[in-house]
């Protein structure tokens, strides 16, 4: 009887651990500020899905590094998962881009619920 109870508890524990694990998605959002900027809210783009949060974080870090590479005439700032670039366009006007990279569980869609 003890073996049966132990086996049941073990299986219950393994089930809860397995359900706590999920795939992770790296999402990207790019917002432009300056002349001719869109007035609608920026959309999210799914970059990749990976099996673990640790792998998503590593991928996120690499994407942030790539987005923050020096660019002639641009002032680049990294704050957490956000990369901001500010520069002057050909007419001397200030333009900016703000890029966000977010790791979210595959069950979360930052675009919001889908309509029916």
Backbone as CSV, one residue per row, in Angstrom:
resi,resn,N_x,N_y,N_z,CA_x,CA_y,CA_z,C_x,C_y,C_z
1,UNK,0.824,-1.191,0.000,0.000,0.000,0.000,0.871,1.258,0.000
2,UNK,1.942,1.243,0.809,2.827,2.406,0.858,3.454,2.662,-0.506
3,UNK,3.813,1.592,-1.206,4.425,1.743,-2.531,3.435,2.378,-3.504
4,UNK,2.159,2.012,-3.405,1.140,2.574,-4.279,0.950,4.071,-4.008
5,UNK,0.904,4.453,-2.740,0.756,5.856,-2.367,1.988,6.641,-2.832
6,UNK,3.168,6.071,-2.613,4.405,6.734,-3.041,4.414,6.941,-4.548
7,UNK,4.022,5.908,-5.305,3.995,5.999,-6.765,2.999,7.059,-7.217
8,UNK,1.849,7.100,-6.584,0.830,8.094,-6.940,1.346,9.508,-6.676
9,UNK,1.991,9.717,-5.538,2.533,11.036,-5.208,3.657,11.413,-6.172
10,UNK,4.491,10.460,-6.523,5.574,10.710,-7.458,5.026,11.128,-8.816
11,UNK,4.026,10.403,-9.316,3.429,10.744,-10.607,2.747,12.112,-10.564
12,UNK,2.089,12.408,-9.458,1.449,13.711,-9.298,2.498,14.820,-9.316
13,UNK,3.608,14.602,-8.627,4.689,15.592,-8.606,5.296,15.794,-9.975
14,UNK,5.526,14.737,-10.720,6.097,14.850,-12.064,5.145,15.575,-13.006
15,UNK,3.855,15.331,-12.855,2.872,15.999,-13.696,2.885,17.502,-13.450
16,UNK,2.979,17.912,-12.175,2.970,19.349,-11.886,4.247,20.019,-12.383
17,UNK,5.392,19.333,-12.317,6.636,19.896,-12.838,6.544,20.037,-14.352
18,UNK,6.031,19.028,-15.022,5.926,19.072,-16.479,4.977,20.173,-16.927
19,UNK,3.881,20.398,-16.197,2.942,21.429,-16.613,3.491,22.827,-16.352
20,UNK,4.444,22.967,-15.421,5.033,24.273,-15.139,5.996,24.691,-16.245
21,UNK,6.512,23.723,-16.982,7.417,24.030,-18.076,6.598,24.347,-19.320
22,UNK,7.057,25.291,-20.099,6.381,25.617,-21.342,7.405,26.176,-22.311
23,UNK,6.992,26.313,-23.535,7.873,26.942,-24.516,7.846,28.449,-24.284
24,UNK,8.879,29.120,-24.779,8.989,30.572,-24.625,9.116,31.203,-25.994
25,UNK,8.598,32.407,-26.119,8.636,33.128,-27.389,9.347,34.463,-27.193
26,UNK,10.206,34.806,-28.146,10.866,36.104,-28.137,10.109,37.007,-29.100
27,UNK,9.553,38.078,-28.563,8.770,39.047,-29.324,9.574,40.329,-29.515
28,UNK,9.278,41.029,-30.617,9.984,42.264,-30.973,8.957,43.332,-31.343
29,UNK,9.190,44.538,-30.841,8.333,45.674,-31.189,9.237,46.852,-31.530
30,UNK,8.981,47.505,-32.648,9.789,48.631,-33.095,8.869,49.833,-33.263
31,UNK,9.216,50.937,-32.609,8.417,52.158,-32.677,9.284,53.272,-33.252
32,UNK,8.746,54.002,-34.213,9.454,55.107,-34.857,8.850,56.422,-34.390
33,UNK,9.717,57.375,-34.050,9.298,58.718,-33.661,10.003,59.712,-34.565
34,UNK,9.254,60.576,-35.185,9.842,61.583,-36.050,8.866,61.970,-37.134
35,UNK,9.336,62.735,-38.124,8.452,63.112,-39.225,7.896,61.862,-39.907
36,UNK,6.672,61.933,-40.305,6.003,60.823,-40.999,5.848,59.574,-40.137
37,UNK,5.874,59.728,-38.819,5.675,58.576,-37.931,4.222,58.127,-38.019
38,UNK,4.009,56.843,-37.905,2.648,56.310,-37.906,1.952,56.679,-36.605
39,UNK,0.666,56.938,-36.673,-0.070,57.272,-35.456,-0.645,56.028,-34.794
40,UNK,-0.684,54.922,-35.498,-1.202,53.684,-34.902,-0.156,53.071,-33.987
41,UNK,-0.624,52.270,-33.056,0.318,51.652,-32.125,1.147,50.600,-32.858
42,UNK,2.407,50.481,-32.483,3.295,49.529,-33.169,2.876,48.086,-32.905
43,UNK,3.080,47.246,-33.894,2.710,45.849,-33.727,3.891,45.030,-33.217
44,UNK,3.589,43.887,-32.671,4.592,42.953,-32.189,4.871,41.935,-33.271
45,UNK,6.116,41.514,-33.356,6.538,40.497,-34.309,7.160,39.347,-33.529
46,UNK,6.714,38.146,-33.803,7.286,36.959,-33.163,8.598,36.631,-33.861
47,UNK,9.709,36.682,-33.105,11.021,36.392,-33.682,11.343,34.908,-33.663
48,UNK,11.111,34.258,-32.517,11.440,32.838,-32.407,10.744,32.235,-31.194
49,UNK,10.591,30.935,-31.220,10.081,30.183,-30.068,11.148,29.167,-29.683
50,UNK,11.374,29.034,-28.385,12.410,28.134,-27.872,11.839,27.338,-26.705
51,UNK,12.467,26.214,-26.355,11.893,25.350,-25.319,12.070,25.827,-23.875
52,UNK,13.045,26.706,-23.609,13.281,27.112,-22.216,13.425,28.626,-22.090
53,UNK,13.163,29.117,-20.890,13.317,30.539,-20.615,14.787,30.951,-20.731
54,UNK,15.692,30.100,-20.263,17.124,30.420,-20.330,17.569,30.627,-21.779
55,UNK,17.102,29.783,-22.679,17.454,29.921,-24.093,16.827,31.189,-24.677
56,UNK,15.620,31.512,-24.253,14.980,32.739,-24.713,15.780,33.958,-24.254
57,UNK,16.231,33.954,-23.007,17.045,35.062,-22.494,18.351,35.211,-23.267
58,UNK,19.002,34.095,-23.594,20.250,34.158,-24.359,19.998,34.747,-25.748
59,UNK,18.925,34.304,-26.378,18.567,34.814,-27.702,18.223,36.300,-27.615
60,UNK,17.503,36.676,-26.574,17.138,38.072,-26.346,18.388,38.943,-26.185
61,UNK,19.336,38.474,-25.402,20.581,39.214,-25.180,21.325,39.434,-26.488
62,UNK,21.394,38.412,-27.329,22.068,38.537,-28.627,21.347,39.534,-29.523
63,UNK,20.038,39.502,-29.537,19.264,40.440,-30.363,19.467,41.879,-29.881
64,UNK,19.512,42.070,-28.563,19.736,43.410,-28.008,21.125,43.910,-28.397
65,UNK,22.140,43.038,-28.292,23.502,43.424,-28.693,23.542,43.838,-30.155
66,UNK,22.881,43.073,-31.019,22.868,43.402,-32.451,22.164,44.731,-32.708
67,UNK,21.059,44.970,-32.019,20.317,46.220,-32.214,21.087,47.420,-31.679
68,UNK,21.967,47.191,-30.702,22.711,48.286,-30.070,24.094,48.514,-30.680
69,UNK,24.382,47.852,-31.794,25.684,48.068,-32.438,25.822,49.531,-32.846
70,UNK,27.016,50.081,-32.670,27.226,51.491,-33.030,26.853,51.758,-34.489
71,UNK,26.267,52.921,-34.689,25.858,53.340,-36.028,26.273,54.802,-36.177
72,UNK,26.888,55.124,-37.271,27.407,56.476,-37.464,26.295,57.512,-37.298
73,UNK,26.544,58.491,-36.433,25.609,59.583,-36.207,24.464,59.261,-35.277
74,UNK,24.439,58.055,-34.718,23.327,57.663,-33.855,23.756,57.614,-32.401
75,UNK,22.882,58.094,-31.549,23.066,57.942,-30.105,22.229,56.735,-29.698
76,UNK,22.873,55.741,-29.110,22.195,54.487,-28.779,22.215,54.281,-27.275
77,UNK,21.045,53.949,-26.728,20.893,53.697,-25.305,20.200,52.357,-25.110
78,UNK,20.721,51.550,-24.195,20.080,50.283,-23.852,19.608,50.365,-22.406
79,UNK,18.322,50.127,-22.212,17.734,50.106,-20.872,16.958,48.807,-20.736
80,UNK,17.547,47.849,-20.044,16.887,46.548,-19.900,16.714,45.877,-21.245
81,UNK,15.462,45.677,-21.644,15.161,45.005,-22.914,14.805,45.994,-24.014
82,UNK,15.109,47.277,-23.791,14.750,48.320,-24.747,16.015,48.979,-25.310
83,UNK,16.061,49.097,-26.632,17.162,49.769,-27.320,16.586,51.018,-27.985
84,UNK,17.160,52.187,-27.661,16.718,53.450,-28.251,17.823,54.007,-29.127
85,UNK,17.458,54.455,-30.339,18.404,55.086,-31.260,17.843,56.452,-31.638
86,UNK,18.697,57.457,-31.546,18.304,58.804,-31.944,19.365,59.350,-32.889
87,UNK,18.913,59.971,-33.974,19.835,60.560,-34.941,19.107,61.650,-35.717
88,UNK,19.812,62.282,-36.625,19.236,63.324,-37.489,19.009,62.734,-38.884
89,UNK,17.881,63.105,-39.483,17.642,62.652,-40.855,18.347,63.591,-41.834
90,UNK,18.156,63.388,-43.122,18.861,64.176,-44.138,18.484,65.657,-44.108
91,UNK,17.373,65.979,-43.468,16.942,67.380,-43.360,17.257,67.970,-41.990
92,UNK,18.008,67.236,-41.174,18.423,67.727,-39.865,17.404,67.546,-38.761
93,UNK,16.311,66.856,-39.045,15.279,66.617,-38.032,15.655,65.409,-37.176
94,UNK,15.280,65.457,-35.907,15.555,64.341,-35.006,14.568,63.207,-35.257
95,UNK,15.107,62.015,-35.404,14.288,60.807,-35.535,14.773,59.790,-34.514
96,UNK,13.848,59.004,-34.015,14.188,58.000,-33.002,13.466,56.695,-33.285
97,UNK,14.101,55.598,-32.877,13.518,54.268,-32.906,13.656,53.687,-31.515
98,UNK,12.623,53.034,-31.073,12.663,52.315,-29.807,12.298,50.872,-30.117
99,UNK,13.210,49.972,-29.810,13.000,48.546,-30.061,12.902,47.809,-28.735
100,UNK,11.909,46.948,-28.615,11.725,46.127,-27.404,11.845,44.661,-27.768
101,UNK,12.501,43.915,-26.893,12.655,42.468,-27.054,12.142,41.816,-25.774
102,UNK,11.060,41.059,-25.864,10.448,40.478,-24.669,10.310,38.966,-24.787
103,UNK,10.772,38.249,-23.756,10.557,36.811,-23.645,9.252,36.593,-22.895
104,UNK,8.337,35.876,-23.519,7.046,35.595,-22.895,6.724,34.117,-23.057
105,UNK,5.958,33.556,-22.108,5.524,32.168,-22.295,4.748,32.048,-23.609
106,UNK,4.808,30.875,-24.225,4.128,30.717,-25.515,2.615,30.850,-25.412
107,UNK,2.091,30.892,-24.209,0.651,31.066,-24.009,0.251,32.537,-23.960
108,UNK,1.241,33.449,-23.978,0.972,34.887,-23.885,1.263,35.541,-25.231
109,UNK,0.287,36.278,-25.755,0.459,37.003,-27.004,0.343,38.496,-26.700
110,UNK,1.440,39.267,-26.854,1.387,40.693,-26.507,0.478,41.514,-27.416
111,UNK,0.015,40.926,-28.510,-0.889,41.641,-29.419,-2.310,41.674,-28.875
112,UNK,-2.544,40.906,-27.801,-3.878,40.890,-27.193,-4.715,39.743,-27.722
113,UNK,-5.945,39.643,-27.224,-6.797,38.539,-27.641,-7.216,38.673,-29.108
114,UNK,-7.394,37.541,-29.735,-7.846,37.518,-31.120,-9.361,37.641,-31.138
115,UNK,-9.881,38.469,-32.044,-11.331,38.635,-32.173,-11.958,37.497,-32.948
116,UNK,-13.247,37.323,-32.750,-13.962,36.259,-33.478,-14.850,36.838,-34.521
